[in-house]
């Protein structure tokens, strides 16, 4: 079914993507004899955790250790000699402590505990190693995870499917997709056949690296070896399509899930909505969002934010505001990303009053505006001819709320003032940028040139131009046009040689 989708979709495979697929196919052919005609979430740890009260006190002492490089004796004292000795007869207690360390993302301590067990002659088993590899996965310590996996046979411990899956997920977390595929392909040689969690981790690794074709190839391979994909497998594959804007394939995968009776979760829907958002398919995104309650999947803040962003991209500011309001009705608390997407929609439609209202409302619902929200509001004021509000937001409100402006915020404010002919304010904002630790760029200087040119201030234009080499700023073509226009309008063009502008 999926292979037909790939063939019929007409998706483009360039030379780079084909070489990636060849790499993946060779691994799969070596391990499974799989042949392909064409062509995220990270899996959760499958450790067999056993939690009990016996290991709680030693675990608390271990978690109290500070730093990322604890000494061996420090770990030994925290664990206790009696506790360590008792693990000889009760290995499940060791599993409980190691799993607790994994849950708290303390792989450095978990590794030390494993070393202490070996040094004390206490037998380690596959559950112990898998728990520590899981700690590495949760902390993105993929080199340590691979080291532990390779040491297992040396310690006469045979890795199982959970050990391999955790190591694959660690590689996925560390953006090491070739290593993840290598581990997946080596599992049959270690008498451990990959399961859906192994494949999900590998698909997620490809998704994070933008290898969407390879992610789909792995999903195809699961059907070939009769491993049923789950919602995690599909979510990672859909997310891989989302990252490159292939919303048609994302929707096809979502449809396949329904046919195969694989229940999608909120992560699945979020990836599909985001794919539609990137492709500008606002109606499809809204349709997906509205269909979620029917399949008993509650939309979250990511679902709504992606839909709002889809509306923003096509200028549907009314829909964006309606979605923001519906979040409150659905008891989903909007985040800064939700408001910034709605503010951007207002900015594109020159709805500066509404933008200011949203910005002022954010603190009332305990959402702190950041640079993106302010930049959108400032730009909205600029498009509405409200340069005073734009300047106040930059120099007044952002300072009061201790939000550091960025270059986008400054450029938006400069542009709003330049449009209204306030060249003095433009130069004042330009001179204040170093106080905010923001370096002017080519857009900044181009705006200043335009403002000075409209006001006939050609000496200031030349002065600004002379400062650019020290500021290490390169003008864009539009900026040079503004300089030439300023000099021509003032009749001073003959004073400046065009060759000195280094147009080449």
N, C-alpha and C positions, 0 to 999 in steps of 0.2 A: 504493500500500500504506500509506504513512505517513499520507496524508490520511484514509484510512478509519479508521486508528487514532485520529486526532484527533477525528473525528466520532463514533465509537462510544464513546469513553472517557467522554463526558459531563463533561469538565473545564469548570470555570466560567470565563467570561471577563467580568470586570467592566468598568466604563467606562474606567478607567485603562489596563487591558491592551488594550482595543480601540483606544484612541487610539494606543498604541504600535504595534499591528499596522498601523493605517492608515498611520502614518509609514513603516514598513518596506515595506508594499505599494506605496506611491507611488514609493519609490526603485526598487524592483524593476520596477514597471510602466514607469517612465521609461527605465530602462536596457535592459530585456529584453522588455517587453511581457507580463510574467508577471501572471497573475490568480489569486488564491487564493480558494477558496470560504469558508474559515474559517481562521479561525485566531484541550574547553576546552582541555584543554590548548591553549595558544597554539602556533600552528604554528611549527615550527623554521625557521630561516632557510634559504632555498633559494639562497643565494649560491653562485656557482660559484668556490669557493675553490681556489686553486692554491698549494700550499705548497712552498717550496724553500729550500735552504740559503742562497741569495743574500740573501734578505731577513731572515735571522735576526739578524744583528748590528745592523742599523738598528732592528729591532723591539725588541731588548733595550734599546737606548739610549732609545727612545721610551717604553717601559714604565717606565723608571727615573725619568721625570719625575714630580715630586710635585705634588699639588694638583689641583683641578678646573678651574682657569682658567689654563692655561699661556700664556706670552707667545709671540708669533710667532717671535721670534728664538731662544727656548729650544727650540722645536720644530725650527727650521731647523738649529741647531747639532747637535741630537741626531740628526737625519736625515742630515745631511751633504750638501754641495753636489754632490759627485761622484755620490752615490747618487741624488739627485733628478734630476740631468741624465741619468743612465743610463736613467731611466724613459721618456724620449722614444722610445727604440728598443725598450724592453722593458716594455711596460705591465703585463705579468703580474707583474712584481716589485712594482709598486705595489699590485696586487690582493692579493698575498700579505701585504704589510705591513698594509694596511687590514683584511684579514680577520683577521689576528692581533690587531690592536687591538680588533676586534669581539669576538673570542673572550674577551678579557680585560676587556671592558666598559669601554672607554676612548673613548667617543664624542667627548669634548671634544678629545682629541689627534687622532683620526681626522678630525674636521672641519677642524682646523688644517692637517693634511697635505693635505687636499683643496683648501683655500684656497691653500696654497703651490704646488700643482701648477698651479692656474689662473693665479696671479700670475707663475709662471715660464714660462708659455706651453706647458706640457705638456698635451697633450690628455687629457681625462678621458672615460671611457666608462661604460656602464651598469653594468659590473661594479664599478667604483670606487664609484659612488654607492650601489649596492645593499649593498655591504659596510659603508659608513658608516651607512646606514639600519638595517642589522642591528645595528650597535653601539648605536644609539639604542633599538632594540627591547629588547635585552638589559638596558639600563639604565633602561628606562621613561621615556626622554626623547622622548615623543611629539610635543611642539611642534617639536623640532629635526628629527625624522623628517619631519614634514609640510613644514617649511621646505625641507629638502633635496629632497623630492619635487617641490615646486612650482618649485624652481630648475632642475631638470633640463632642461625645455624651453628655458629662457632660455640655458642653456649648450649648447644644441643636442644634448642627450642625450635620447633617447626612452626613457621608462621601459618596462620589460618586466613580465611577470607576477610575476617575483621581486621587483622593486622595489615594486610595489603590495602584494604579499603581506606583505613585511617591514613596510611602513608600516601596514597593517591590524593586524598583530600588535603593533606599537608602540602603536597606539591601544587595543588590547585590554589590553595590559599596564598602560596608564594609565587604564583604566576609562572610555574615551571611545567608547562604543558608537555614538552618532550619527555621529561622524566615521568610524568603521570602516565603517559602512554607506554613508556618502557616498562613500568611496573605492571601495568595491566597486561601487556603481552607476555611477561615473564611468569605470570601466575600459573598457567597450565604446566610449565616445566617444574613447578614446585608442588604439583599435585593439589592445586587449589584453583578451582574454576571461579571466575568472576561472577558476582551476582549483580543485582540491580543497583546496589549501593556502590560497588566498584565502578560500574559503568557511569553512574551519575556523577561520581567524583571526577572521572576522566572527561566527561562531557562538560562539566563545570570548568575544568582547567582550560579546555579549548574555548569555551565561552568567554572567559576572562581575558584570553589572549586575542580575541577577535577572530578565531579560526572557526567561523560558522559552518563552512563546508565540512570540516572534519568533525564537528559536533554532530551534524546530521548523519555523517557516515557511521559514527559510533552508534547512533540511534538505530540506523538500518541494521547494523551488525547484531544488535541485541535480538532482533527478530530472527536473524539467521541462526543464532545459537540457542534460540528458544528461551531467552531471558526476557521476561515480561517487564517492559518499562513501567515505572511508577510516576507519580506526579512530580517527583524531584527530577527524574530524567527528562521529562517533557518540559518542565519549567526552565531547566538549564538550556535545552535546545531552543526553546522559544526566546529566551533571553539572548542567546547568541544571534538569532535572526534580528532581534530588536536593536542590537548594537549597530547593525549595518543598515537598518531601515527596511528590511525585507518583511513588510507587514503581511503580504499575501501568504508567505510561507508560515509566518507566525500564526495566522488565522487557520491555515490548513492543519497545522499541528494541533491546535486547540480543538478543531473539528474531529480529528482522529481520536483524540482522548475520549470524546463522547461516544464514538463508535466502538471503541475498545473498552468502554465502561471504566475508564480511569478518571477518577474524580479530580478535577482541577482545584487548586487552592488559591489563596489570595496572591501568592507569589506568581503563579501561572498567569492569572488575569492581569496583574500589574505589568508583567513583561509584555503581554499582548497589547494592552492599552498604550504602553510606552512606545511600542513599535508603530502603532497607528499615529501617535503624537508626532513622532519624528518624520513620518511620511505625510503629515498634514491631513490625515484622514479623521477629521473631527467627528463626523457623524458615526463612523464605525467605533471610535473610541467611546463616545457617549452611549452607543448601543451596548457595548460590552459592559460598561459601568452599570447601566440600568438592569442588565440581565443577571448580575451577580447574586442578588437576593433570591432569585428564583431557584438557584442551585445551592442555596444555603451557604453562600460565601459572602461574608460581610466586607464591604469595601473599607479600606483603611486610608490613612492620610496619603500614602503613596498613590493609591488608586485615584483619589480625587485630585491630587496635585498634578498627576500626569494628564488627566482629562482637562484640567484648567489650562495647563500648558498647551494642549492641543488647540483649545479655543483661542489662546493668545497668538499662536502662530498664524492663524487665518483671520485675525482681526475681529473675532466674535467676543467682544468685551462684555456684552449683555449676558451671554451664556456663561462666561467665566465668573461673573459676579453671582449669577444664580447658583452655580455649583458651590461657590464659597459659602453662600447662605445655606445650601442644603447640607453642608457638612455639619453645621450646628444642629440641624434637625435630625441628622443621623447619629448625633452624639459622637462625632469624630472631630477631635480638636485640631484645627488647622495649625500648621507649622509655618516657619518663616518662608519656606519654599512655596507653600500654597499662596501666601499673600504676595510674594514677589512675582509669581506667575500672573496673578490677577492684576497687580500693579503694572506689569509690562503690557498686559492687554489694554489697560486704560491709557498707557503712554502712547501706544500705537494709534489709538483713536482720539488722541488729544483731549482726553477726559481728565483734565488737571484737577478739577474740583473733587471728583470721585477719588482720584489718586491720593490727594491730600487727606480726604476723609478716611480712606483705608489705612494710610500711614499713621494717622493719629489714633485710630481705633486699635491698632495692634497691641500697644502696651496695656490696654484695658482688658484684653484677653490673655495677658501674660505671654505675649510673643514679642521678642526683642527684635526690632528692625535692624538689619545689617546692611552692608554696602550695596548689595544687589537691589534691595527694596528702595533705599534712598536714591540710588542712581536712576531707577525707573521713575520715581516721583519727580526728581529734578528734571529729567528729560520731558516728562509730561507737562510740567510747568513751562518749560522752554517752548514746547510746541504750541502751548496756549498763550504765548506772549507774556507770561507772568515771570519776568526775570527777577523781580524782587523776591518772590517766594523761592525761586530756585537758589538765589544767593543766600537767603536765610537758612534754607535747609542745609546747604553746604557749610556755611560758616557759623551758623547758630545752633540749629537743632542737633546736628551730628556731634558737635562738640559737647553740648549739654548731656547727651546720652553716651558720650565717650565712645562713639563709633568713628574709627579712623577712615577718612575718605580714601578712595583709590583713584587711579587715573580716569576711570570711566565717570566717576562722580564729578571730578573736576572738569573734565571735558564737556559733560552735559551742562554744567553751570556756565562755563565760558561760552558755549554755543548759544545758550538762551540770552545771555547779555549781548553777544555780538549781533544777534539778529535784530535786536532793538536799538543798535547803534551806540551802546554804552561802552565805548572803547576804554575809558578810564577804569571802569569796574573790571573789564577783562584783564587789563594789565595788573590791576591790584590782585586779582585771583591768581594770575600767573606767578606773581612775585611771592605769594603766600604758600605756594605748593611745597617748597622745601621745609616749611614749618610742619607740614603734615607728613614729611618723609615720603613724598610722592614726586617722582621725577617726571618732568614734562616730556611728552613725546612729539612725534611729527604732527599728530592731529591737534595737539595743544597749540603749537606754534602756528600751524596753518590757520586756526581759528583767530589767533591774535593778529596775524597778518591781514586777515579779511576785515577784522574790526577796524584796524588802523587805516586800511586802504579806503574803506567807506567814509571815514572821517577826514581823509586827506592828510593823514599824519605820516607822510613818507619818511621823515627823519627817524621816527620811532620804528618804522618798518626796517630801515637799514640797521638801526641799533640792535633790534631783535635778531636780525640775520647774522650780525657779527658775533652774537653770543652762542650761536648754535654749535660751533666746533668744540667749545669748551664743555658744553652740555652733552656732547656726543649724541646729537639728535640728527637724524636724516629726514629731510622733508619728502613727503609724497608729491606726486605730480600736481595734485590739487593745491598743495601748499605753495609750490613754485608759481602756479597760476595766480594765486592770491597776491604774491609778492610783485609779480609783473603788473597785475592790474592796479595795485596801489601806486606803483611808480608811474605808470602810464597816465592815471587819472590826475596825478599831481604835476605832470609835465616834467618830472625829474628822471625819466627813464634814461636819459643820456648820461646821467651821472654815474650810472652803474652798468658795468659790462656783464652781459649775459654769460660770458665764459666763466666768470668768477663764481657762478652759482654751482658749477660742477654738475651740470645736468646729466652728464654721462654716468 
